[in-house]
Amino acid sequence: MRLSELAGRELIDLHNGQKIGQLHDADLWIDTETGKIGYLILPENVRRFGFGKKQDEQSVPWEAVRKIGADMILLDLNHKQSDRK
């Protein structure tokens, strides 16, 4: 599956069903040594039109992705996070 096919999918918290955002709002942290996705970096609040101060971020390990469906991606936000490099 290509990243462009995932971009518009909604990110949903598996435990409470809360919409977190869409994948196109997130950044990916990729381990340059292994080439594997390590984290999704989610903004706390999406800035509109690029204005405003830098927003806080939440890092979600790729292992927290539980299911990729046709319209959404389910995340286990209670997944234990390891330290990011």
Secondary structure as UniProt FT lines:
FT   HELIX           3..6
FT   TURN            7..8
FT   STRAND          10..13
FT   TURN            14..16
FT   STRAND          19..22
FT   HELIX           23..25
FT   STRAND          27..30
FT   TURN            32..34
FT   STRAND          37..43
FT   TURN            49..50
FT   STRAND          57..61
FT   HELIX           62..64
FT   STRAND          65..68
FT   STRAND          72..75
FT   TURN            77..78
//
